[in-house]
Amino acid sequence: MTLPTRVSLVDVGPRDGLQNEKEPVSTAHKAQLVAMLQAAGLKEIEVTSFVSPKWVPQMADNVAVMAAIERRADVRYSVLTPNLKGLEAALPTRPDEIVVFAAASEAFSQKNINCSIAESIERFAPVVQAAHAAGIKVRGALSCALGCPYEGEISPDKVERVAGLMRAIGVDHLGVADTIGVGTPRKVQAALERALKHFPLQELSGHFHDTYGQALANIYASLELGVHTFDASVAGLGGCPYAKGATGNVATEDVVFMLNGLGIETGVDLDKLVDAGAFISGVLGRPPVSRVARAVLAKRVG
Ligand SMILES: CC(C)(COP(=O)([O-])OP(=O)([O-])OC[C@H]1O[C@@H](n2cnc3c(N)ncnc32)[C@H](O)[C@@H]1OP(=O)([O-])[O-])[C@@H](O)C(=O)NCCC(=O)NCCSC(=O)C[C@@](C)(O)CC(=O)[O-]
């Protein structure tokens, strides 16, 4: 089986990773994290979200963070926008890409964005149109594609259905998200195969939380299908406010280490990435969740 020779990594640490932190993280620290990620070679960074500050207070400084980051022409900066209000607030901050997020599960849709799946698609349609009119690419995240904290198992049929709805309103790229990290390799392949009915390989990505330690295996299973774009979160930061017990995304350091071992190019410098993870973990006052980061840091100490 031939695996892709190159993988694009989207570091979602500044957004997905930090959104659930109880203590406020300063705007300056968020901007510093973005700076360190791009210095490590990340070309796609999810910076913040334009959601209700009552729902997700940690992202309330979205405009300030977007103003504080030092942009590089070769890096794409994305932000989450759940509705037109979010898009209107985001546009002046010049994101390269916006993310709309639907769920494969009705219950999660209600908890996360306070509306049904059908209503969310209706809500996203004008957001997608307005983003395209502004020349901005739209990524869709499909939450709970492998399981839901409220509904349990999610069938591939549901993934295919919502992927189709996202495609129909013009979403350019689909991220299949295992929000609570319950997916296992063959189930992940089944979900991705259904999503591939609506999105081409180059516009499909995997977003795997590592709650049950399956994320790297799931990435490998995705590579077997030719999927070559993955979200990951430096230091393994994160957890979803609407998915109790969900841990962070797979750590970017762990993904880079595995891909390096497979001879798959990412353009990411592992040492500099570990520095970024150590920096933000220091800000948060705890060690990185990433096992690779811990091993590299321990080796440095000698
Ligand atoms: C979607 C809404 C806004 C609907 O929230 P709602 O309460 O249904 O919205 P509403 O239209 O009735 O408005 C209520 C209030 O929110 C305000 N409001 C309305 N929209 C915005 C906005 N864009 N920005 C700022 N403020 C906003 C609006 O102005 C109003 O303010 P008030 O009059 O009460 O003062 C809300 O449910 C929300 O913000 N939810 C947060 C969702 C979120 O951020 N979840 C985490 C990210 S998704 C995720 O992590 C999963 C992912 C992507 O990583 C993949 C995975 O792993 O699954």
The ligand as an SDF file (V2000), in Angstrom:
LIG
                    3D

 58 60  0  0  0  0  0  0  0  0999 V2000
  -23.4620   29.4840   17.5890 C   0  0  0  0  0  0  0  0  0  0  0  0
  -23.9320   30.3660   18.7140 C   0  0  0  0  0  0  0  0  0  0  0  0
  -23.4010   31.7680   18.5500 C   0  0  0  0  0  0  0  0  0  0  0  0
  -25.4490   30.3990   18.7130 C   0  0  0  0  0  0  0  0  0  0  0  0
  -25.9070   30.9260   19.9460 O   0  0  0  0  0  0  0  0  0  0  0  0
  -27.4020   31.3770   20.1810 P   0  0  0  0  0  0  0  0  0  0  0  0
  -27.5290   31.7590   21.6180 O   0  0  0  0  0  0  0  0  0  0  0  0
  -28.3160   30.3330   19.6450 O   0  0  0  0  0  0  0  0  0  0  0  0
  -27.4200   32.6220   19.2070 O   0  0  0  0  0  0  0  0  0  0  0  0
  -28.3560   33.8370   19.0610 P   0  0  0  0  0  0  0  0  0  0  0  0
  -28.3210   34.1950   17.6170 O   0  0  0  0  0  0  0  0  0  0  0  0
  -29.6850   33.5880   19.7120 O   0  0  0  0  0  0  0  0  0  0  0  0
  -27.5850   34.9780   19.9020 O   0  0  0  0  0  0  0  0  0  0  0  0
  -27.4760   34.9310   21.3070 C   0  0  0  0  0  0  0  0  0  0  0  0
  -26.4300   35.9260   21.7500 C   0  0  0  0  0  0  0  0  0  0  0  0
  -25.1450   35.5250   21.2200 O   0  0  0  0  0  0  0  0  0  0  0  0
  -24.6300   36.5860   20.4050 C   0  0  0  0  0  0  0  0  0  0  0  0
  -23.9410   35.9740   19.2730 N   0  0  0  0  0  0  0  0  0  0  0  0
  -24.4850   35.1910   18.3340 C   0  0  0  0  0  0  0  0  0  0  0  0
  -23.5440   34.8240   17.4620 N   0  0  0  0  0  0  0  0  0  0  0  0
  -22.3980   35.4000   17.8410 C   0  0  0  0  0  0  0  0  0  0  0  0
  -21.0820   35.3840   17.3240 C   0  0  0  0  0  0  0  0  0  0  0  0
  -20.7620   34.7100   16.2280 N   0  0  0  0  0  0  0  0  0  0  0  0
  -20.1300   36.0840   17.9770 N   0  0  0  0  0  0  0  0  0  0  0  0
  -20.4330   36.7770   19.0860 C   0  0  0  0  0  0  0  0  0  0  0  0
  -21.6620   36.8300   19.6300 N   0  0  0  0  0  0  0  0  0  0  0  0
  -22.6470   36.1360   19.0070 C   0  0  0  0  0  0  0  0  0  0  0  0
  -25.8350   37.4030   20.0090 C   0  0  0  0  0  0  0  0  0  0  0  0
  -25.4580   38.7010   19.6630 O   0  0  0  0  0  0  0  0  0  0  0  0
  -26.6610   37.3400   21.2600 C   0  0  0  0  0  0  0  0  0  0  0  0
  -26.0800   38.2200   22.2170 O   0  0  0  0  0  0  0  0  0  0  0  0
  -26.9750   38.9380   23.3650 P   0  0  0  0  0  0  0  0  0  0  0  0
  -28.0120   39.7000   22.5920 O   0  0  0  0  0  0  0  0  0  0  0  0
  -27.5510   37.8130   24.2140 O   0  0  0  0  0  0  0  0  0  0  0  0
  -25.9780   39.7770   24.1050 O   0  0  0  0  0  0  0  0  0  0  0  0
  -23.4780   29.7980   20.0830 C   0  0  0  0  0  0  0  0  0  0  0  0
  -24.1030   28.5580   20.2720 O   0  0  0  0  0  0  0  0  0  0  0  0
  -21.9940   29.6360   20.2120 C   0  0  0  0  0  0  0  0  0  0  0  0
  -21.2300   30.5940   20.1570 O   0  0  0  0  0  0  0  0  0  0  0  0
  -21.5640   28.4080   20.4640 N   0  0  0  0  0  0  0  0  0  0  0  0
  -20.1610   28.1080   20.6730 C   0  0  0  0  0  0  0  0  0  0  0  0
  -19.7870   27.0270   19.7720 C   0  0  0  0  0  0  0  0  0  0  0  0
  -18.2950   26.7170   19.8960 C   0  0  0  0  0  0  0  0  0  0  0  0
  -17.4450   27.5880   19.7930 O   0  0  0  0  0  0  0  0  0  0  0  0
  -18.0100   25.4230   20.1250 N   0  0  0  0  0  0  0  0  0  0  0  0
  -16.6560   24.9760   20.1730 C   0  0  0  0  0  0  0  0  0  0  0  0
  -16.0540   24.9680   18.7860 C   0  0  0  0  0  0  0  0  0  0  0  0
  -16.5840   23.5940   17.7840 S   0  0  0  0  0  0  0  0  0  0  0  0
  -15.4410   22.4320   18.1430 C   0  0  0  0  0  0  0  0  0  0  0  0
  -14.5980   22.6100   18.9840 O   0  0  0  0  0  0  0  0  0  0  0  0
  -15.4560   21.1890   17.3360 C   0  0  0  0  0  0  0  0  0  0  0  0
  -14.3680   21.1480   16.2660 C   0  0  0  0  0  0  0  0  0  0  0  0
  -14.6040   22.1900   15.1830 C   0  0  0  0  0  0  0  0  0  0  0  0
  -13.0910   21.4070   16.8290 O   0  0  0  0  0  0  0  0  0  0  0  0
  -14.3460   19.7600   15.6200 C   0  0  0  0  0  0  0  0  0  0  0  0
  -14.5390   18.6270   16.6260 C   0  0  0  0  0  0  0  0  0  0  0  0
  -13.5940   18.1630   17.2500 O   0  0  0  0  0  0  0  0  0  0  0  0
  -15.6980   18.2330   16.7340 O   0  0  0  0  0  0  0  0  0  0  0  0
  1  2  1  0
  2  3  1  0
  2  4  1  0
  2 36  1  0
  4  5  1  0
  5  6  1  0
  6  7  2  0
  6  8  1  0
  6  9  1  0
  9 10  1  0
 10 11  2  0
 10 12  1  0
 10 13  1  0
 13 14  1  0
 14 15  1  0
 15 16  1  0
 15 30  1  0
 16 17  1  0
 17 18  1  0
 17 28  1  0
 18 19  1  0
 18 27  1  0
 19 20  2  0
 20 21  1  0
 21 22  1  0
 21 27  2  0
 22 23  1  0
 22 24  2  0
 24 25  1  0
 25 26  2  0
 26 27  1  0
 28 29  1  0
 28 30  1  0
 30 31  1  0
 31 32  1  0
 32 33  2  0
 32 34  1  0
 32 35  1  0
 36 37  1  0
 36 38  1  0
 38 39  2  0
 38 40  1  0
 40 41  1  0
 41 42  1  0
 42 43  1  0
 43 44  2  0
 43 45  1  0
 45 46  1  0
 46 47  1  0
 47 48  1  0
 48 49  1  0
 49 50  2  0
 49 51  1  0
 51 52  1  0
 52 53  1  0
 52 54  1  0
 52 55  1  0
 55 56  1  0
 56 57  2  0
 56 58  1  0
M  CHG  5   8  -1  12  -1  34  -1  35  -1  58  -1
M  END
$$$$
